Amino acid sequence: MKQGARLDLRDYLRIFRRNWITIVALALVGLLVGGAASLLIRPTYTASTQLFVAIQSSGTVTELQQGNTFSQARVQSYVKTVNSPIVLSPVVEALGLSASPDQLANRIEASSDPDTVLITIKASDASPAQAAAIAQAVGSSLVRAVDDLERPKAGGTSPVRLSIIAPAAAPVQPSAPNTKINLALGLLVGLGLGLAIAVLRTAFDTLVRGEAELRQVTDAPLLGRITFDPDATKKPLLTQTGIQSPRAEAFRQLRTNLQFTRIAGARKSVLVTSSIPGEGKSTTATNLALAVAQSGQSVCLVDADLRRPMVDTYLGLDRHAGLTTALIGEADLDDLLQPWGDDSFFVLTSGAIPPNPSELLGSEEMKMILSRLEDAFDFVILDAPPLLPVTDAAVLSQNVGGVVVVVGSQKTSRPELEKSLSALDLVGAQLLGLVLNRIPTKGADAYSYSYYSYESPAFDSERVSAEPDSSLTSRPPHEAERAPGIFPVSPRSEAPTRASARHN
Protein backbone atom coordinates (compact mmCIF):
# COMPACT_ATOMS: atom_id res chain seq x y z
CA MET A 1 0.00 0.00 0.00
CA LYS A 2 1.04 3.51 -0.71
CA GLN A 3 0.18 6.35 1.60
CA GLY A 4 0.12 9.27 -0.81
CA ALA A 5 2.78 11.51 -2.21
CA ARG A 6 3.48 15.17 -2.42
CA LEU A 7 1.64 17.10 -5.07
CA ASP A 8 3.61 17.92 -8.21
CA LEU A 9 2.80 20.26 -11.07
CA ARG A 10 0.62 17.68 -12.81
CA ASP A 11 -1.46 17.25 -9.65
CA TYR A 12 -2.05 21.00 -9.44
CA LEU A 13 -3.02 21.08 -13.10
CA ARG A 14 -5.43 18.22 -12.49
CA ILE A 15 -6.94 20.09 -9.55
CA PHE A 16 -7.45 23.13 -11.77
CA ARG A 17 -9.03 21.09 -14.56
CA ARG A 18 -11.42 19.41 -12.14
CA ASN A 19 -12.48 22.70 -10.55
CA TRP A 20 -11.99 25.20 -13.35
CA ILE A 21 -15.68 26.07 -13.49
CA THR A 22 -15.70 26.99 -9.79
CA ILE A 23 -12.46 28.93 -10.10
CA VAL A 24 -13.58 30.89 -13.16
CA ALA A 25 -17.04 31.52 -11.69
CA LEU A 26 -15.64 32.95 -8.46
CA ALA A 27 -13.13 35.04 -10.39
CA LEU A 28 -15.98 36.52 -12.42
CA VAL A 29 -17.99 37.13 -9.24
CA GLY A 30 -15.03 38.97 -7.74
CA LEU A 31 -14.75 41.03 -10.91
CA LEU A 32 -18.44 41.93 -10.73
CA VAL A 33 -18.18 42.84 -7.05
CA GLY A 34 -15.22 45.11 -7.79
CA GLY A 35 -17.16 46.80 -10.59
CA ALA A 36 -20.29 47.16 -8.44
CA ALA A 37 -18.25 48.69 -5.63
CA SER A 38 -16.83 51.25 -8.05
CA LEU A 39 -20.34 52.21 -9.13
CA LEU A 40 -21.82 52.36 -5.62
CA ILE A 41 -19.04 54.22 -3.82
CA ARG A 42 -19.51 57.99 -3.84
CA PRO A 43 -16.72 59.70 -5.84
CA THR A 44 -14.09 61.55 -3.84
CA TYR A 45 -11.90 64.34 -5.26
CA THR A 46 -8.43 65.20 -4.00
CA ALA A 47 -6.72 68.56 -4.46
CA SER A 48 -3.16 69.36 -3.43
CA THR A 49 -0.91 72.31 -2.78
CA GLN A 50 2.83 72.48 -2.22
CA LEU A 51 4.88 74.71 0.12
CA PHE A 52 8.56 75.63 0.22
CA VAL A 53 10.41 76.02 3.54
CA ALA A 54 13.22 78.60 3.56
CA ILE A 55 15.54 80.25 6.08
CA GLN A 56 15.50 84.00 5.99
CA SER A 57 19.24 84.62 5.94
CA SER A 58 21.59 86.42 3.58
CA GLY A 59 24.89 85.39 5.18
CA THR A 60 27.79 83.41 3.90
CA VAL A 61 27.61 80.12 2.02
CA THR A 62 28.36 78.26 5.23
CA GLU A 63 25.46 79.99 6.96
CA LEU A 64 23.17 79.12 4.04
CA GLN A 65 24.16 75.43 4.23
CA GLN A 66 23.55 75.42 7.96
CA GLY A 67 20.19 77.07 7.38
CA ASN A 68 19.24 74.48 4.75
CA THR A 69 20.08 71.65 7.15
CA PHE A 70 18.05 73.38 9.83
CA SER A 71 15.03 73.79 7.55
CA GLN A 72 15.12 70.11 6.48
CA ALA A 73 15.13 69.10 10.11
CA ARG A 74 12.14 71.36 10.80
CA VAL A 75 10.10 70.15 7.79
CA GLN A 76 8.91 66.95 9.51
CA SER A 77 7.67 69.00 12.44
CA TYR A 78 5.70 71.25 10.10
CA VAL A 79 4.18 68.18 8.39
CA LYS A 80 2.85 66.92 11.71
CA THR A 81 1.57 70.40 12.55
CA VAL A 82 -0.76 70.37 9.52
CA ASN A 83 -3.38 68.18 11.27
CA SER A 84 -3.29 70.14 14.51
CA PRO A 85 -6.13 72.46 15.63
CA ILE A 86 -3.82 75.48 15.37
CA VAL A 87 -3.85 75.00 11.60
CA LEU A 88 -7.29 73.49 10.97
CA SER A 89 -9.46 75.60 13.27
CA PRO A 90 -8.89 78.78 11.20
CA VAL A 91 -9.73 76.75 8.07
CA VAL A 92 -13.07 75.58 9.52
CA GLU A 93 -13.97 79.15 10.46
CA ALA A 94 -12.81 80.68 7.19
CA LEU A 95 -14.68 78.23 4.95
CA GLY A 96 -17.68 77.80 7.25
CA LEU A 97 -17.31 74.02 7.34
CA SER A 98 -19.68 71.89 9.40
CA ALA A 99 -16.88 69.49 10.33
CA SER A 100 -14.79 69.86 13.45
CA PRO A 101 -10.98 70.20 13.24
CA ASP A 102 -10.63 66.53 14.24
CA GLN A 103 -13.06 65.45 11.53
CA LEU A 104 -11.34 67.65 8.97
CA ALA A 105 -7.98 66.12 9.93
CA ASN A 106 -9.22 62.75 8.56
CA ARG A 107 -9.53 64.35 5.11
CA ILE A 108 -6.13 66.06 5.17
CA GLU A 109 -2.84 64.38 4.28
CA ALA A 110 0.56 66.08 4.59
CA SER A 111 3.90 64.69 3.46
CA SER A 112 7.39 65.77 2.51
CA ASP A 113 9.89 64.41 0.04
CA PRO A 114 13.13 63.09 1.60
CA ASP A 115 16.10 65.45 1.59
CA THR A 116 13.96 68.35 0.41
CA VAL A 117 12.25 71.34 2.02
CA LEU A 118 8.98 70.79 0.16
CA ILE A 119 5.69 70.04 1.94
CA THR A 120 2.70 68.63 0.04
CA ILE A 121 -0.80 69.02 1.47
CA LYS A 122 -3.74 67.05 0.05
CA ALA A 123 -7.41 67.56 0.89
CA SER A 124 -10.28 65.24 -0.05
CA ASP A 125 -13.95 66.13 -0.51
CA ALA A 126 -17.00 65.08 -2.48
CA SER A 127 -16.81 68.40 -4.34
CA PRO A 128 -13.73 69.13 -6.46
CA ALA A 129 -14.05 72.87 -5.82
CA GLN A 130 -14.38 72.37 -2.08
CA ALA A 131 -11.37 70.03 -2.06
CA ALA A 132 -9.27 72.73 -3.75
CA ALA A 133 -10.53 75.41 -1.34
CA ILE A 134 -9.68 73.29 1.70
CA ALA A 135 -6.20 72.43 0.43
CA GLN A 136 -5.45 76.08 -0.31
CA ALA A 137 -6.81 77.23 3.06
CA VAL A 138 -4.80 74.62 4.97
CA GLY A 139 -1.62 75.69 3.17
CA SER A 140 -2.21 79.35 3.98
CA SER A 141 -3.08 78.52 7.59
CA LEU A 142 0.16 76.50 7.93
CA VAL A 143 2.19 79.50 6.68
CA ARG A 144 0.66 81.72 9.36
CA ALA A 145 0.96 79.09 12.10
CA VAL A 146 4.67 78.47 11.42
CA ASP A 147 5.33 82.19 11.29
CA ASP A 148 3.75 82.59 14.72
CA LEU A 149 5.48 79.52 16.18
CA GLU A 150 8.96 80.40 14.91
CA ARG A 151 8.84 84.17 15.77
CA PRO A 152 11.25 85.00 18.62
CA LYS A 153 9.64 85.89 21.95
CA ALA A 154 11.76 89.01 22.14
CA GLY A 155 10.14 90.24 18.96
CA GLY A 156 11.25 90.52 15.39
CA THR A 157 10.62 88.35 12.34
CA SER A 158 10.58 84.56 12.12
CA PRO A 159 13.81 82.99 10.79
CA VAL A 160 11.68 80.50 8.80
CA ARG A 161 9.46 81.41 5.90
CA LEU A 162 6.93 79.11 4.16
CA SER A 163 5.78 79.96 0.68
CA ILE A 164 3.06 78.34 -1.45
CA ILE A 165 4.73 77.39 -4.71
CA ALA A 166 1.85 75.28 -6.20
CA PRO A 167 -1.64 76.66 -5.49
CA ALA A 168 -4.46 74.10 -5.23
CA ALA A 169 -6.66 73.56 -8.30
CA ALA A 170 -10.00 71.76 -8.60
CA PRO A 171 -9.34 68.17 -9.81
CA VAL A 172 -11.05 66.96 -12.96
CA GLN A 173 -11.06 63.20 -12.19
CA PRO A 174 -12.07 61.66 -8.84
CA SER A 175 -9.32 60.06 -6.80
CA ALA A 176 -11.67 57.40 -5.48
CA PRO A 177 -13.01 54.93 -6.27
CA ASN A 178 -10.23 53.63 -8.49
CA THR A 179 -12.17 51.40 -10.87
CA LYS A 180 -9.11 49.63 -12.29
CA ILE A 181 -7.76 48.79 -8.86
CA ASN A 182 -11.17 47.63 -7.63
CA LEU A 183 -11.61 45.37 -10.66
CA ALA A 184 -8.12 43.93 -10.29
CA LEU A 185 -8.57 43.43 -6.55
CA GLY A 186 -11.97 41.78 -7.03
CA LEU A 187 -10.52 39.47 -9.69
CA LEU A 188 -7.59 38.47 -7.48
CA VAL A 189 -9.79 37.87 -4.44
CA GLY A 190 -12.27 35.79 -6.45
CA LEU A 191 -9.48 33.82 -8.09
CA GLY A 192 -7.80 33.19 -4.74
CA LEU A 193 -11.07 32.08 -3.18
CA GLY A 194 -11.74 29.73 -6.10
CA LEU A 195 -8.28 28.18 -5.84
CA ALA A 196 -8.66 27.79 -2.08
CA ILE A 197 -12.00 26.03 -2.50
CA ALA A 198 -10.51 23.79 -5.20
CA VAL A 199 -7.63 22.77 -2.95
CA LEU A 200 -9.97 22.14 0.00
CA ARG A 201 -12.33 20.07 -2.13
CA THR A 202 -9.41 18.01 -3.36
CA ALA A 203 -8.07 17.57 0.16
CA PHE A 204 -11.40 16.23 1.44
CA ASP A 205 -12.30 14.33 -1.74
CA THR A 206 -11.41 10.67 -1.27
CA LEU A 207 -13.09 9.33 -4.42
CA VAL A 208 -11.00 7.40 -6.90
CA ARG A 209 -11.29 9.42 -10.08
CA GLY A 210 -8.33 8.19 -12.08
CA GLU A 211 -5.03 6.37 -12.04
CA ALA A 212 -3.45 9.08 -9.88
CA GLU A 213 -5.75 8.20 -6.98
CA LEU A 214 -5.20 4.47 -7.53
CA ARG A 215 -1.48 4.94 -7.14
CA GLN A 216 -2.05 6.56 -3.76
CA VAL A 217 -3.51 3.25 -2.57
CA THR A 218 -1.67 0.47 -4.39
CA ASP A 219 1.04 -0.37 -6.90
CA ALA A 220 -0.94 -3.32 -8.28
CA PRO A 221 -0.99 -3.53 -12.11
CA LEU A 222 -3.72 -1.62 -13.90
CA LEU A 223 -5.00 -4.24 -16.31
CA GLY A 224 -7.62 -2.18 -18.08
CA ARG A 225 -9.26 1.20 -18.45
CA ILE A 226 -12.92 1.20 -19.44
CA THR A 227 -14.36 4.56 -20.40
CA PHE A 228 -17.87 5.57 -19.44
CA ASP A 229 -20.42 4.81 -22.15
CA PRO A 230 -23.92 6.26 -21.63
CA ASP A 231 -25.33 3.52 -23.89
CA ALA A 232 -23.85 0.75 -21.74
CA THR A 233 -26.92 0.70 -19.51
CA LYS A 234 -29.11 -0.35 -22.42
CA LYS A 235 -26.39 -2.19 -24.35
CA PRO A 236 -23.98 -3.64 -21.78
CA LEU A 237 -22.53 -6.45 -23.90
CA LEU A 238 -19.40 -6.35 -25.98
CA THR A 239 -21.34 -7.88 -28.89
CA GLN A 240 -23.69 -4.89 -28.91
CA THR A 241 -21.03 -2.37 -29.89
CA GLY A 242 -18.74 -1.91 -32.88
CA ILE A 243 -15.75 -4.18 -33.09
CA GLN A 244 -13.40 -1.18 -33.27
CA SER A 245 -15.19 0.96 -30.72
CA PRO A 246 -13.22 2.21 -27.67
CA ARG A 247 -15.28 -0.01 -25.38
CA ALA A 248 -14.57 -3.16 -27.40
CA GLU A 249 -10.87 -2.34 -27.67
CA ALA A 250 -10.70 -1.72 -23.91
CA PHE A 251 -11.94 -5.23 -23.14
CA ARG A 252 -9.60 -6.78 -25.69
CA GLN A 253 -6.75 -4.94 -24.01
CA LEU A 254 -7.95 -6.22 -20.63
CA ARG A 255 -8.03 -9.76 -22.01
CA THR A 256 -4.47 -9.44 -23.34
CA ASN A 257 -3.10 -7.96 -20.13
CA LEU A 258 -4.83 -10.61 -18.05
CA GLN A 259 -3.30 -13.38 -20.16
CA PHE A 260 0.16 -11.98 -19.49
CA THR A 261 -0.44 -11.99 -15.73
CA ARG A 262 -1.40 -15.69 -15.89
CA ILE A 263 1.72 -16.86 -17.75
CA ALA A 264 3.44 -18.09 -14.60
CA GLY A 265 0.34 -19.59 -13.01
CA ALA A 266 -1.18 -23.00 -13.58
CA ARG A 267 -4.68 -22.05 -12.43
CA LYS A 268 -7.16 -20.98 -15.09
CA SER A 269 -9.80 -19.38 -12.89
CA VAL A 270 -10.08 -15.63 -12.38
CA LEU A 271 -12.38 -13.98 -9.86
CA VAL A 272 -13.82 -10.56 -10.76
CA THR A 273 -15.06 -8.45 -7.87
CA SER A 274 -15.25 -4.86 -6.62
CA SER A 275 -15.30 -2.94 -3.37
CA ILE A 276 -18.94 -1.86 -3.35
CA PRO A 277 -22.00 -2.46 -5.56
CA GLY A 278 -22.42 -0.42 -8.72
CA GLU A 279 -18.81 -0.35 -9.92
CA GLY A 280 -19.51 -2.53 -12.98
CA LYS A 281 -17.98 -5.86 -11.95
CA SER A 282 -20.71 -8.00 -13.56
CA THR A 283 -20.54 -6.26 -16.94
CA THR A 284 -16.74 -6.38 -16.76
CA ALA A 285 -16.74 -10.11 -16.04
CA THR A 286 -19.28 -10.82 -18.78
CA ASN A 287 -17.52 -8.76 -21.43
CA LEU A 288 -14.14 -10.15 -20.45
CA ALA A 289 -15.51 -13.65 -20.99
CA LEU A 290 -16.89 -12.59 -24.38
CA ALA A 291 -13.54 -11.10 -25.36
CA VAL A 292 -11.74 -14.32 -24.39
CA ALA A 293 -14.24 -16.39 -26.38
CA GLN A 294 -13.78 -14.16 -29.44
CA SER A 295 -10.05 -14.87 -29.31
CA GLY A 296 -10.75 -18.55 -29.98
CA GLN A 297 -10.30 -19.87 -26.44
CA SER A 298 -12.91 -21.84 -24.58
CA VAL A 299 -14.28 -19.93 -21.61
CA CYS A 300 -16.80 -20.51 -18.87
CA LEU A 301 -18.46 -17.60 -17.10
CA VAL A 302 -19.66 -18.49 -13.60
CA ASP A 303 -22.15 -16.23 -11.85
CA ALA A 304 -20.88 -16.63 -8.28
CA ASP A 305 -22.81 -13.61 -7.02
CA LEU A 306 -25.38 -15.60 -5.10
CA ARG A 307 -26.99 -12.51 -3.62
CA ARG A 308 -27.65 -10.23 -6.60
CA PRO A 309 -26.93 -12.28 -9.76
CA MET A 310 -26.90 -10.29 -13.01
CA VAL A 311 -25.18 -12.47 -15.63
CA ASP A 312 -28.40 -14.24 -16.65
CA THR A 313 -30.08 -10.85 -17.15
CA TYR A 314 -27.31 -9.56 -19.41
CA LEU A 315 -27.12 -12.73 -21.49
CA GLY A 316 -30.81 -13.65 -21.48
CA LEU A 317 -30.28 -17.06 -19.83
CA ASP A 318 -32.24 -19.20 -17.40
CA ARG A 319 -31.20 -18.67 -13.77
CA HIS A 320 -33.37 -21.28 -12.05
CA ALA A 321 -30.74 -23.99 -12.37
CA GLY A 322 -27.08 -23.15 -12.03
CA LEU A 323 -24.22 -22.98 -9.52
CA THR A 324 -26.31 -23.52 -6.39
CA THR A 325 -28.02 -26.46 -8.09
CA ALA A 326 -24.62 -28.09 -8.60
CA LEU A 327 -23.42 -27.21 -5.09
CA ILE A 328 -26.32 -28.98 -3.39
CA GLY A 329 -26.06 -31.97 -5.76
CA GLU A 330 -29.44 -31.68 -7.47
CA ALA A 331 -27.92 -31.83 -10.97
CA ASP A 332 -24.62 -32.61 -12.58
CA LEU A 333 -22.42 -29.66 -13.54
CA ASP A 334 -22.31 -30.73 -17.18
CA ASP A 335 -26.09 -30.50 -17.42
CA LEU A 336 -26.12 -26.95 -16.04
CA LEU A 337 -23.71 -25.27 -18.44
CA GLN A 338 -25.52 -23.10 -21.00
CA PRO A 339 -23.93 -22.16 -24.34
CA TRP A 340 -24.08 -18.62 -25.63
CA GLY A 341 -23.24 -17.38 -29.12
CA ASP A 342 -21.21 -19.12 -31.77
CA ASP A 343 -17.92 -19.18 -29.87
CA SER A 344 -16.79 -21.64 -27.21
CA PHE A 345 -18.54 -19.63 -24.57
CA PHE A 346 -20.53 -21.33 -21.82
CA VAL A 347 -22.25 -19.89 -18.80
CA LEU A 348 -23.01 -21.32 -15.37
CA THR A 349 -25.70 -19.07 -13.95
CA SER A 350 -26.18 -18.59 -10.23
CA GLY A 351 -29.19 -20.82 -9.73
CA ALA A 352 -31.59 -20.21 -6.88
CA ILE A 353 -30.45 -17.66 -4.30
CA PRO A 354 -29.46 -19.58 -1.13
CA PRO A 355 -29.69 -18.43 2.49
CA ASN A 356 -26.00 -19.20 3.10
CA PRO A 357 -23.92 -18.00 0.11
CA SER A 358 -20.62 -17.70 1.98
CA GLU A 359 -20.78 -21.27 3.26
CA LEU A 360 -21.59 -22.65 -0.19
CA LEU A 361 -18.82 -20.69 -1.93
CA GLY A 362 -16.25 -21.82 0.63
CA SER A 363 -17.29 -25.46 0.58
CA GLU A 364 -15.40 -28.45 -0.77
CA GLU A 365 -18.08 -28.85 -3.44
CA MET A 366 -17.16 -25.41 -4.79
CA LYS A 367 -13.50 -26.39 -4.97
CA MET A 368 -14.43 -29.51 -6.92
CA ILE A 369 -16.58 -27.53 -9.34
CA LEU A 370 -13.75 -25.08 -9.98
CA SER A 371 -11.32 -27.91 -10.52
CA ARG A 372 -13.60 -29.59 -13.07
CA LEU A 373 -14.19 -26.32 -14.91
CA GLU A 374 -10.47 -25.58 -15.08
CA ASP A 375 -9.90 -29.01 -16.55
CA ALA A 376 -12.57 -28.41 -19.16
CA PHE A 377 -11.95 -24.82 -20.24
CA ASP A 378 -9.04 -22.59 -21.17
CA PHE A 379 -10.45 -19.81 -19.05
CA VAL A 380 -12.85 -19.73 -16.10
CA ILE A 381 -14.18 -16.32 -15.06
CA LEU A 382 -16.21 -15.89 -11.88
CA ASP A 383 -18.42 -12.90 -11.14
CA ALA A 384 -18.32 -12.53 -7.36
CA PRO A 385 -20.12 -10.17 -4.92
CA PRO A 386 -18.43 -6.96 -3.74
CA LEU A 387 -15.77 -7.34 -1.06
CA LEU A 388 -16.94 -4.86 1.56
CA PRO A 389 -20.64 -5.64 2.10
CA VAL A 390 -20.17 -9.44 2.38
CA THR A 391 -17.36 -11.97 2.77
CA ASP A 392 -18.34 -14.14 -0.23
CA ALA A 393 -15.63 -12.81 -2.56
CA ALA A 394 -12.89 -13.05 0.07
CA VAL A 395 -13.85 -16.64 0.83
CA LEU A 396 -14.00 -17.61 -2.84
CA SER A 397 -10.75 -15.80 -3.69
CA GLN A 398 -8.76 -18.45 -1.81
CA ASN A 399 -9.82 -21.12 -4.32
CA VAL A 400 -9.12 -19.35 -7.63
CA GLY A 401 -6.00 -18.60 -9.61
CA GLY A 402 -6.24 -14.85 -9.16
CA VAL A 403 -8.47 -11.88 -8.42
CA VAL A 404 -9.27 -8.83 -10.54
CA VAL A 405 -10.75 -5.87 -8.69
CA VAL A 406 -12.98 -3.48 -10.65
CA VAL A 407 -12.75 0.12 -9.45
CA GLY A 408 -15.55 2.47 -10.49
CA SER A 409 -14.28 5.96 -11.26
CA GLN A 410 -15.98 8.55 -9.02
CA LYS A 411 -17.85 5.68 -7.36
CA THR A 412 -15.58 4.19 -4.71
CA SER A 413 -13.32 5.97 -2.27
CA ARG A 414 -9.66 5.38 -1.55
CA PRO A 415 -10.38 4.08 2.00
CA GLU A 416 -12.90 1.61 0.58
CA LEU A 417 -10.45 0.36 -2.02
CA GLU A 418 -7.75 0.07 0.60
CA LYS A 419 -10.05 -2.01 2.84
CA SER A 420 -10.92 -4.28 -0.09
CA LEU A 421 -7.30 -4.94 -0.97
CA SER A 422 -6.50 -5.51 2.69
CA ALA A 423 -9.30 -8.09 2.88
CA LEU A 424 -7.81 -9.97 -0.08
CA ASP A 425 -4.33 -9.76 1.39
CA LEU A 426 -5.63 -11.06 4.71
CA VAL A 427 -6.88 -14.30 3.15
CA GLY A 428 -3.80 -14.70 0.97
CA ALA A 429 -5.57 -14.10 -2.34
CA GLN A 430 -3.53 -13.57 -5.50
CA LEU A 431 -4.30 -10.06 -6.78
CA LEU A 432 -3.72 -10.02 -10.52
CA GLY A 433 -4.54 -6.34 -10.95
CA LEU A 434 -7.19 -3.65 -11.15
CA VAL A 435 -9.63 -2.49 -13.78
CA LEU A 436 -10.53 1.19 -13.75
CA ASN A 437 -14.12 1.39 -14.95
CA ARG A 438 -16.44 4.26 -15.92
CA ILE A 439 -13.59 6.64 -16.73
CA PRO A 440 -15.01 9.94 -18.02
CA THR A 441 -14.33 10.79 -21.65
CA LYS A 442 -13.90 14.49 -20.88
CA GLY A 443 -12.25 16.45 -18.12
CA ALA A 444 -9.16 16.05 -15.97
CA ASP A 445 -9.54 12.27 -15.58
CA ALA A 446 -10.48 11.49 -19.17
CA TYR A 447 -8.79 8.63 -20.95
CA SER A 448 -8.46 8.91 -24.71
CA TYR A 449 -8.70 6.19 -27.35
CA SER A 450 -8.11 8.61 -30.21
CA TYR A 451 -6.07 6.04 -32.16
CA TYR A 452 -9.11 3.83 -32.65
CA SER A 453 -12.14 4.66 -34.74
CA TYR A 454 -15.73 3.57 -34.57
CA GLU A 455 -17.15 1.20 -37.13
CA SER A 456 -19.42 2.45 -39.82
CA PRO A 457 -23.17 1.85 -39.36
CA ALA A 458 -23.13 -0.58 -42.28
CA PHE A 459 -20.61 -2.79 -40.51
CA ASP A 460 -22.39 -2.53 -37.17
CA SER A 461 -25.54 -3.95 -38.68
CA GLU A 462 -23.70 -7.19 -39.28
CA ARG A 463 -22.80 -7.59 -35.63
CA VAL A 464 -24.79 -9.57 -33.09
CA SER A 465 -28.05 -7.76 -32.36
CA ALA A 466 -28.60 -5.91 -29.09
CA GLU A 467 -31.02 -8.59 -27.88
CA PRO A 468 -29.41 -12.05 -28.11
CA ASP A 469 -31.25 -14.39 -30.43
CA SER A 470 -33.07 -17.15 -28.59
CA SER A 471 -31.26 -19.72 -30.67
CA LEU A 472 -27.98 -18.53 -29.20
CA THR A 473 -29.12 -18.78 -25.62
CA SER A 474 -31.25 -21.90 -25.56
CA ARG A 475 -30.00 -24.36 -28.16
CA PRO A 476 -27.26 -26.87 -27.40
CA PRO A 477 -24.17 -26.59 -29.61
CA HIS A 478 -23.91 -28.88 -32.60
CA GLU A 479 -21.68 -31.86 -32.22
CA ALA A 480 -19.13 -30.20 -34.51
CA GLU A 481 -18.92 -27.26 -32.11
CA ARG A 482 -17.81 -29.44 -29.21
CA ALA A 483 -14.06 -29.66 -29.01
CA PRO A 484 -12.87 -33.16 -28.12
CA GLY A 485 -12.59 -33.57 -24.39
CA ILE A 486 -13.83 -30.06 -23.62
CA PHE A 487 -16.32 -31.39 -21.09
CA PRO A 488 -14.57 -34.13 -19.12
CA VAL A 489 -16.80 -33.19 -16.21
CA SER A 490 -19.10 -36.17 -16.02
CA PRO A 491 -17.69 -39.68 -15.97
CA ARG A 492 -21.15 -41.08 -16.46
CA SER A 493 -21.82 -39.35 -19.78
CA GLU A 494 -19.48 -38.93 -22.74
CA ALA A 495 -21.88 -36.69 -24.66
CA PRO A 496 -23.88 -34.69 -22.13
CA THR A 497 -26.87 -32.72 -23.30
CA ARG A 498 -27.10 -29.01 -22.39
CA ALA A 499 -30.77 -28.81 -23.19
CA SER A 500 -31.49 -30.57 -19.90
CA ALA A 501 -29.94 -27.58 -18.10
CA ARG A 502 -33.12 -25.58 -18.65
CA HIS A 503 -35.13 -26.36 -15.52
CA ASN A 504 -38.28 -24.39 -14.87
C-alpha positions, 0 to 999 in steps of 0.5 A: 500500500502507498500512503500518498505523495506530495503534489507535483505540477501535474497534480495541481493542473489536475486540480485546476481542470477538475475545478476550473468552473468553480475557479472561473465563476468565483473570479468573475464574481469577484470582478463583478463585485469590484465593478459594483463597488466602483459604481456604488461608492460615492466619488471623492476628489483630492486637491493638493498644494505644495509649500517651500520652507526657507531660512530667511538669511543672507549670510555666507555660504556656510550659513546658508548650508547650515540654514538648509540643514536646519530647515530640512530638520524642521520640515517633519515638524511642520508636516505633523503640525498640519493636522493640529487644531492650530492650523485646521481651526482657522480653516473651519472658520474661514470656509464655514465648514460643518466638520470639526478640526478633528473630523477635517484632519481625517480628510487632510494628508501632509507629506514631505519628500526626503532630503527636500524642504517641500511640503505637500498638502492634500485635501479630499472632498465630495466636491472638487471645488471644495477640495481645492478650497480646503487644500489652499486654506490649509496651506495658507493657515500652515504658513501663518501658524509656522510664522507665529510659532517660529517668531522669537519671543523678544520680537522681530521676524521669524527665521523661517518662511513658508511659501506656497509654490503650487496653489491648489486647483480643482481636480477633474477626475475623482481620486476614489473609487479607483475602478481599475484597482477595484476590478483587479482586486476583485478578480484576485480575491475571487481567483484566490477564493476559487483556488482555495475552495478547489484545494480544500475540495481536493483535500477532502475528496477521497473518491477514486477518479483516475489512475493518480488516486489508484497509485495513492492506494496500491502499486498493483498492475492496472490491467484495463481502463474502461471509459464511461459509455452512456449507452452501456446501460441499455447495451452492456454487452461487448457484442452490442457495440462496434468491433473497433469501438473504444469499449470493445478495444478496452476489453480486448486490451484487458483480455491481453493484459490478463493473459500476461499476468497468468503466464506463470500460473497454472490455475485458469480461474479468475475472480472478478469483484469490486469494493462496493456495488455499482462499480460494474464488476458484472458487466466487466466479467461478462464482457471479459468472458466474451472477449476471451471467447472471441479470441478462440479460447474456450471460456466458462463464465460463472455467476458466483454472485449468489446474492444479486446475480446479473449475468443471466439478465445480461445474457438472457439465460435461465437462472433457475438452475445453475451454480447452487443447483450443482453445489447442493447436488441436485444436478450434474455440472455438465447439465447446467452449463448453458452455451451462448453465441457461436464461440466456445462460450458457456455460462453457469448461472447462479441458480436459486439464491441460497440463504448461506452464500458464503458457506456454499462458496467456501465449501469443498463442493465449490472447490471440486466444481472449480477444478472440473471447470479448469480441466474443461476450459481454457479460461474460467471467469467468476463474477463474485459479490463486492468485497466490503458488504459481504465476505463471499468474494474473500472466501472464494478468492482463496480457491481461484488462480487470481483476483481482478478488482474493478474500481468504479471511477468517481464511485468508490473511495480510496479508504474503501479500495484500501479495505478491499485490498486488505481483505484480499491480502488477509486471506492470501488471495492472488491479486492479478490487478485492477480495472478502472471502470467508468472513466469519463471521456472528458475532463481532468480524468479522461482517458483517450482512445483517439487512435481507434475509430468507430465502425461504420453503421453498415458494418455494425448492422452485421454484428450480433443484435442488441437482444441475443437471439433465442437460438444462441441462448437456448439451443445446445451446440452442434456436435461439430462445435464441441471440441474433443474432451472439452467437457470431461466433467461427467464420468457417467456421460461422454456426450452430455446434453445441455438442453437438460440444463433448462429447468423451470 
